[in-house]
């Protein structure tokens, strides 16, 4: 998949696609339906996604707690797995947000990327102060000779599937529900940093990863699947939280213990998928009690992961 960060002066091979529009935070099953609609409408054209980085909410509400389901690299991998050929990841800024809906359709979608067809959810809104909606997109794109498919939400017994709904499932401690709605386990990707090495002293070395701009899920212990930088996958148990027994600091982080692994992971990028929530984070009276509970957590995680 080719990633482009501008809509201007594109080479010929980066124009003329059938384009799915949206933020695509999480790349969940609803997003996959929009991408499938773009493919079905023009199977003869390259398949593209147009999205923004950072997420507009990070610009308009900078004081909000981190909320992202997928950061740029993880989102790109998920889109590539769906067969996307071109990713227009446009830089979003306050200045860009001033562009009118009319200009977005004419300058970006028509003149810039030369879209042959557009697909979007029926709730898609764009342009300055969200001046454009799905009906606006259909009318203005049609006037420029661009076809449009408006895709209804994917729904189940709980209602429409959305990124907000997945965030709620994760913060309430239901990673299995989130995985069903995403079509894959939700994951945190980050670089392993040095910690205090306390886990190694009690027999459970951990890879420490900052949550950064990721959503913070329910604090506690999880069974996880860890993909290493070289593509190998290991099961493990991970704690997400503030470590109240040894160092109740102000910031939460992820500490993952990989099963059947012995190696140096410092500086490597890991992708930690949350498979099942085992228990809430609690404070123990001392290191021996903590060690015993971690051993029990590891055994439970192995059982959940099938050994």
PEQUIRA-V369704 format. One record per residue. N is the residue number from 1. RES is the residue in one letter. PHI is phi as a letter, one per 30 degrees, with the letter a starting at -180 (none if undefined). OMEGA is omega in whole degrees, -180 to 180 (* if undefined). Layout:
N:RES:PHI:OMEGA
N:RES:PHI:OMEGA
This chain:
1:X:none:179
2:X:c:-179
3:X:c:180
4:X:b:-176
5:X:c:177
6:X:b:178
7:X:c:-176
8:X:c:175
9:X:h:180
10:X:d:174
11:X:d:-176
12:X:e:-176
13:X:d:179
14:X:c:179
15:X:c:173
16:X:i:-177
17:X:c:166
18:X:c:-162
19:X:c:171
20:X:c:-175
21:X:c:174
22:X:l:177
23:X:d:176
24:X:h:176
25:X:d:-177
26:X:j:-174
27:X:h:-177
28:X:d:-175
29:X:d:174
30:X:d:176
31:X:d:179
32:X:d:179
33:X:d:178
34:X:d:179
35:X:d:178
36:X:d:178
37:X:d:177
38:X:d:179
39:X:d:-176
40:X:d:-177
41:X:d:-179
42:X:b:-179
43:X:d:179
44:X:d:-176
45:X:c:172
46:X:e:178
47:X:c:-175
48:X:b:170
49:X:b:172
50:X:c:-179
51:X:b:-172
52:X:b:177
53:X:b:1
54:X:d:175
55:X:e:-179
56:X:e:-180
57:X:d:178
58:X:d:177
59:X:d:-175
60:X:d:-178
61:X:b:-173
62:X:d:-179
63:X:d:177
64:X:d:172
65:X:d:177
66:X:e:-174
67:X:b:-171
68:X:d:171
69:X:d:178
70:X:b:171
71:X:d:-168
72:X:e:-175
73:X:d:-179
74:X:d:178
75:X:d:180
76:X:d:179
77:X:d:-180
78:X:d:178
79:X:d:178
80:X:d:180
81:X:d:177
82:X:d:175
83:X:j:-180
84:X:d:-179
85:X:c:-176
86:X:b:175
87:X:c:173
88:X:c:-179
89:X:c:-171
90:X:d:178
91:X:d:180
92:X:c:-179
93:X:b:177
94:X:d:179
95:X:d:179
96:X:d:-178
97:X:d:179
98:X:d:-180
99:X:d:-180
100:X:d:177
101:X:d:179
102:X:d:-179
103:X:d:180
104:X:d:-180
105:X:d:-174
106:X:d:-173
107:X:d:-175
108:X:d:-173
109:X:d:-176
110:X:d:-177
111:X:d:-174
112:X:d:-174
113:X:c:177
114:X:i:-176
115:X:e:174
116:X:d:-179
117:X:a:179
118:X:b:173
119:X:b:-179
120:X:a:173
121:X:d:-177
122:X:d:178
123:X:c:-178
124:X:d:178
125:X:b:-173
126:X:a:178
127:X:i:-178
128:X:e:-178
129:X:h:180
130:X:h:-178
131:X:d:178
132:X:c:176
133:X:b:-176
134:X:d:179
135:X:d:178
136:X:d:-180
137:X:e:-178
138:X:d:-176
139:X:d:-175
140:X:d:177
141:X:d:179
142:X:e:179
143:X:d:179
144:X:c:178
145:X:i:-180
146:X:c:176
147:X:d:-179
148:X:b:171
149:X:c:176
150:X:c:-170
151:X:c:177
152:X:d:180
153:X:d:171
154:X:d:-176
155:X:b:172
156:X:b:-177
157:X:d:-180
158:X:d:-179
159:X:j:-178
160:X:d:176
161:X:d:-178
162:X:a:176
163:X:d:180
164:X:d:180
165:X:d:178
166:X:d:177
167:X:e:-180
168:X:d:178
169:X:e:-179
170:X:d:-179
171:X:d:177
172:X:c:176
173:X:i:180
174:X:b:-179
175:X:d:178
176:X:d:178
177:X:d:178
178:X:d:-179
179:X:d:178
180:X:d:-177
181:X:d:177
182:X:d:-173
183:X:i:180
184:X:a:177
185:X:d:175
186:X:d:-174
187:X:b:171
188:X:c:180
189:X:c:179
190:X:a:-178
191:X:c:-179
192:X:d:-180
193:X:c:177
194:X:d:173
195:X:c:179
196:X:c:178
197:X:i:-178
198:X:d:180
199:X:e:-180
200:X:d:-178
201:X:d:179
202:X:c:172
203:X:j:-179
204:X:b:179
205:X:d:-177
206:X:b:171
207:X:c:-175
208:X:c:-177
209:X:b:176
210:X:d:178
211:X:d:178
212:X:h:-178
213:X:d:176
214:X:d:166
215:X:e:171
216:X:c:178
217:X:d:178
218:X:e:179
219:X:d:179
220:X:l:-174
221:X:c:-177
222:X:b:161
223:X:d:-173
224:X:b:171
225:X:c:-173
226:X:c:175
227:X:c:180
228:X:d:-178
229:X:d:-179
230:X:d:177
231:X:j:177
232:X:d:-179
233:X:b:177
234:X:b:170
235:X:d:179
236:X:a:173
237:X:b:-177
238:X:b:173
239:X:c:173
240:X:c:-179
241:X:l:-173
242:X:c:177
243:X:h:-174
244:X:d:-179
245:X:d:-172
246:X:c:-175
247:X:a:-176
248:X:d:-180
249:X:d:-175
250:X:d:-175
251:X:c:175
252:X:d:174
253:X:b:179
254:X:c:175
255:X:b:-175
256:X:c:173
257:X:c:-178
258:X:c:179
259:X:d:172
260:X:h:-180
261:X:b:176
262:X:b:-178
263:X:a:-179
264:X:c:-178
265:X:c:-177
266:X:e:179
267:X:i:179
268:X:d:177
269:X:c:178
270:X:c:174
271:X:c:-174
272:X:c:179
273:X:c:180
274:X:d:-177
275:X:c:-178
276:X:a:178
277:X:d:-175
278:X:c:-179
279:X:a:178
280:X:d:176
281:X:d:179
282:X:b:178
283:X:c:180
284:X:c:-177
285:X:d:-179
286:X:a:-175
287:X:d:-179
288:X:d:177
289:X:d:177
290:X:d:-179
291:X:d:-180
292:X:d:-180
293:X:d:178
294:X:d:177
295:X:d:178
296:X:d:178
297:X:d:-179
298:X:d:179
299:X:d:180
300:X:d:180
301:X:d:178
302:X:e:-180
303:X:d:179
304:X:d:-177
305:X:d:178
306:X:i:176
307:X:j:*
